[in-house]
Amino acid sequence: MVLSHFAKFLSQPVVQNLSRDALLRLDPETAHGLTINALKLGAVAPQETADPKFFETEIAGLLLKNPIGMAAGFDKNAEVPNQLSDIGFGFAEVGTITPRPQDGNPKPRLFRVAEKDGVINRMGFNNEGHMAAYERLTKNKKPGVTIGVNVGANKDSEDFVADYVEGVTRFAPLADYLTVNISSPNTPGLRDLQSAEALKRLLGETLHARAQAAVRVPVFLKLAPDLDEKAMDEIVDVIRQVDLDGLIISNTTLSREQVTGCENADEAGGLSGKPLFNFSTMRLAQMRMRVGNELPIIGVGGIHSAKSAEAKLAAGANAIQLYSALVFGGMELLRDIKNGLAVKIRKDKLANISELSSTDVEAWANGKAEI
Ligand SMILES: Cc1cc2nc3c(=O)[nH]c(=O)nc-3n(C[C@H](O)[C@H](O)[C@H](O)COP(=O)(O)O)c2cc1C
């Protein structure tokens, strides 16, 4: 009772702005911890009305109430996927989860590039490990809430591939989909798994592990944006030979081109948020051109408005995710994005949001479109 009054109070626009501004004054990792706690306590108001029917999306056999998900890295330990669904996300990707718990890099390791609405992180897969997340999901997973589990490798693992296999085996019975994340820049050597030979072995073994599970769970591969044409060609060659369900494009970038000279720009780690948008959307479109229209792609990287969400779909995404822009815009950004997309769908008299997908792939792939 008291909590629901508190939640209503927090949902007032003035209070939301105040709390967002207060969070922005805190060290970013502290602000993140407070946000997770607020969600756990039910102190973020749930969405009041159900999504319009035209937001319903099917991707890789999953039926989503809307195609806007929370990206990996926000809920690393699977603490709040149900709450993320309650506040309006169509799906939540938890993790990255590694077999054993690990502390990640020393703090500070999360930085705002405030002038550009960017974020740099070098968290290094801080997480409580498989068992903690597995137990939490077993206990709390609600029907109708779509949860992806993003799996990774421990930094000191002797065999990265074995860690992914363990993740797939552990979470296949529980997850709605799995993500094999080989694109985080903060675990030395991890991104090398994107090279052809290593990727062949990784996907061969993880997809074999998936095939052993009682239920067939879709597996996505999450890529970095820092890939050249040859690297993209090689990845596509490999994925054509295996039974992969989709791609997630992209993770953070090592490039600092968009933030040169800004405060915190020289911090080591991956850059995300608005300054990543054009680059990651170009890579998404370039991969869409290569794989054709059939392979599902979740587009992520720099979405910060309804316009940018629409552009990500137009560049070839079937569903989208975001994280960093919420640091600056607060959770109410999700509502703004959904409202903007709904206006567009009604204005253009579309039957379903899927009609916004892949309408402008070539321009994005050729670097001729930008926001
Ligand atoms: C603090 C932070 C932690 C992240 N941790 C992960 C992670 O554990 N696994 C992963 O696949 N991506 C992780 N990401 C990357 C995001 O999922 C996303 O791909 C990237 O930030 C681009 O989207 P955005 O610009 O909307 O944030 C992290 C991003 C941030 C900002």
The ligand as a Gaussian input file, in Angstrom:
#p B3LYP/6-31G(d) Opt

LIG

0 1
 C       27.560000       0.169000     -18.185000
 C       27.379000      -0.743000     -19.356000
 C       27.547000      -2.101000     -19.165000
 C       27.364000      -2.975000     -20.235000
 N       27.515000      -4.315000     -20.034000
 C       27.250000      -5.176000     -21.041000
 C       27.330000      -6.570000     -20.827000
 O       27.581000      -7.055000     -19.732000
 N       27.099000      -7.384000     -21.886000
 C       26.767000      -6.914000     -23.136000
 O       26.532000      -7.703000     -24.058000
 N       26.678000      -5.588000     -23.359000
 C       26.902000      -4.720000     -22.347000
 N       26.806000      -3.369000     -22.573000
 C       26.520000      -2.888000     -23.943000
 C       25.042000      -2.599000     -24.167000
 O       24.267000      -3.759000     -24.054000
 C       24.820000      -2.002000     -25.572000
 O       25.183000      -2.971000     -26.549000
 C       25.629000      -0.744000     -25.826000
 O       25.738000       0.039000     -24.647000
 C       25.024000       0.126000     -26.918000
 O       23.700000       0.500000     -26.589000
 P       23.348000       1.909000     -25.890000
 O       24.065000       2.973000     -26.664000
 O       21.849000       2.037000     -26.008000
 O       23.807000       1.799000     -24.504000
 C       26.997000      -2.474000     -21.513000
 C       26.822000      -1.094000     -21.686000
 C       27.004000      -0.226000     -20.633000
 C       26.798000       1.239000     -20.841000

